[in-house]
Amino acid sequence: MAPRLILFDLDGTLIDHFRAIHRSYVHTLPRLGLPAPTYEEVRAAVGGGLERAMLRFVDPARLEEAVGIYRAYFNATLLDDVELLPGALPLLQALHARGLRSAVLTNKLGSASRAICQHLGLMPYLSGVYGAGDTPWLKPQPGFAVHALAELQASPAETLLVGDSPFDVETGRNGGFPCWVVTTGTHDAAELRAAGAHQVYPHLDALGADLLRSG
């Protein structure tokens, strides 16, 4: 069955927000007496939610403090340095024009994700935006995808997940739907194939060409 619902990851898939994320870590860690991380260190850490990423840099005993500092700064500068990845808006527009539904499933905070999608003009083409804090779950926990599909009244058999990380691949596996990935995020093609991605593409334009052909 060709997909009727396409779930998109956000960071590294539809948007590039890494400069803002890195800047927020650079703001946070020195306030805890820790060295500011490099851009590469932050890119390597993100993907499984803020708390999991932050534990790459701080002791568990200071996690709550670090997350509080980070969120306050990040929320205040949320829309600085965020941009669409090439091909993101045209793909969502093309899917919408064909009567296919798209939604966002991300480990970024849900309220922040909706603000970003509104800011970048994506909301008219999305049937929903689901993020951290909206449910008790995060990717790749099965409950997160189950919740989104129930809200969207869709079945796994008609769903495709588009992402950029092994977390996305595992989310698809746990949810019972395929995952196509792009290498515009934090993982290269070899890593994504090893994780079990169904299809691997260098960017959204290439992925979109196949997806629109299949739809």
N, C-alpha and C positions, 0 to 999 in steps of 0.2 A: 504494500500500500504506500503510495506517495504521501509524504507528510502533509498534514493540514495545519499543524501547529509547530512553530519553530521557537524553541526556547534559546535565548542568547545569553551567554555570559556577558559581563560588562567590561571590566578592566582587561585590556589586552586583546579584546575581541571586537567590541564596538567603539571603545574609547581609549585614549591615551591619557592617563591621569598620573603617570609615574613621577613627573616632576613635582606635583603637589604632594604626593605621598612621601617622596624622599624629603622634601622640605619640612614636612611635619615630623618626620623622625629626627631630622637635624635640629629642629626646635625642641623636641622632647628629651632625647637622651642626655644632652649636656646638663639639663636641669636636674637630672638624677646623678650627676657626677660621672657620666659615662661618655666615651668618645662618640662624636658624630659619625654615623655610618656613611660609607660611600654609596653612590647611586647603584652600583652593581650589587652591593650587599643587600640593599633594600629590595631590588628586583628579585633576587634569589630567595628572599624570605616570604614575599606575599603570595596569596593564593588560597589559603585555608581559613581566612578570617583574621581580623586584627589581633585578637588575643593570641592565636597560634603564631602569627608572624612576630609579634612583639616578644614572645618568649625566646626568639633567636637572639635577642639583645639584652634582656633583663632577667633577673632571678624571679621565680614564681612569687616570692614574697612581695615584690614591688610591682607586680603586673597591674593591679588595680590602679595604683598611683600613676603608672606610666600611661595606661589607657585613658585615664582622666585628662592628663595633660595633652595627650595627642588629640583626643576628640575635640576638646575645647578649641585648640588651634586649627585643626582641620576644618571644623564646622564654620569657623570664622572666615576661612579663606577657601571655602569649598569650590567656588567656581573660577578660581584663579588657575591658569595653566591647564585647563581641561579642554580637550579637543577630540573631535571625531576621528577615528581611523579611516583611511581612504576606503571608499566603497560602502561604508556603513549605511549612510542615509539613502543612497540609491537602491541598495538591496532591500531595506525595509519598505521603501516606497514601491518597489517592483512587486514584492510579496503581497503588500496590501492591495495593489491594483489587481492582482490575480485572485483576490478573495481568500488568501491564506492569512492565518493569524500569526502574529509574533508577540512574544513576551520576553521579559528579562528575568533571569534567575541568577542571582549574584550573592556572593558573601560580603559585598559592601553593604553598609548600613542602608536599610530600605528607604528611610526618609531622605538620606543623601542621594541615593540612586535616583529617586523620583525627581528630586530637584535638578540633578544633572541632566536627566533625560528631557525634562521640561526646558531647561536652559539651551540645550543643543537641538531642540526642535524635533525630538523623536516621539513624543507622546502621542501625536495623532496617528501613528502607525503601530502602536503597541496596545495589546489587550490587557496588559498588566505588568507591573514591576514588583518583583518579590525579592526581598533582601534580608540581611541580618536584622534581627529584632522583630520581624513581622511574624515569625513562628518560633517555636522552641528549637528549630533545627537549622543546620547549615549544610551546604554541599560538603561531602557526598552522602550525607545521611538520607535514607530513603524517604523519611517523612516530609522533607522539604519539597521534593518533586511531587509526592502524592498530594500534598496540600495545593500546590500550584495547579496541577491537572484537575483536581476537584473544583477549584475556583473557576477554572477556564472550561470546565465540562468537556474535557478531552480525555482520550484513552492513550496509553503508552503506544499502542499499535499505530496511531496516527501522528506521533510526536517525534521530533528530531531535536537534539541539543547541539548547539554550535558553541564551541568554547576554545580555550587555548592552553589547557593544563590537564595533567593527570587527574586532578580533582573533578574536572568536568567529565572525563572519560568514565571515572568510577561512578559519578552521579548517574550517567546514562545506564551503566551496567546495573546499578542498584534499582533504577526506575523502570527498567525493561524497555528502553528505547535506545537507538543508535546515537553516537556522538561523532560529529565531524569537527575537526579542529583546524585552527590557523596557527602559524608560527610567529604571529605578531606580538605575542605576549612574552612569557618568561621561560618557555621551553622550546627546544629545537625539535626538528622532525623525528630524529632518532628516538628521543625520549618519549614523544607522543605515540609513535608506533609501538614502542616497547610497552607502553601503558595499555595498549589495545584499542586505540582510536580506529574507527571504521574507515575514515578518510582523513588525509592530512593535506593541507593546502598552504601555500606561502602567504596568501592574503585573502581578503574577503571577495575581491573581484573574481578570483579563480573559483572559490567555493560557490559564490553566487551563480556563476555560469552553470555549474553542474546542478545546483539546487533548483534553479528555474527550469532547467531542462527536464528534471525529474518531476516537477510539479505541473 
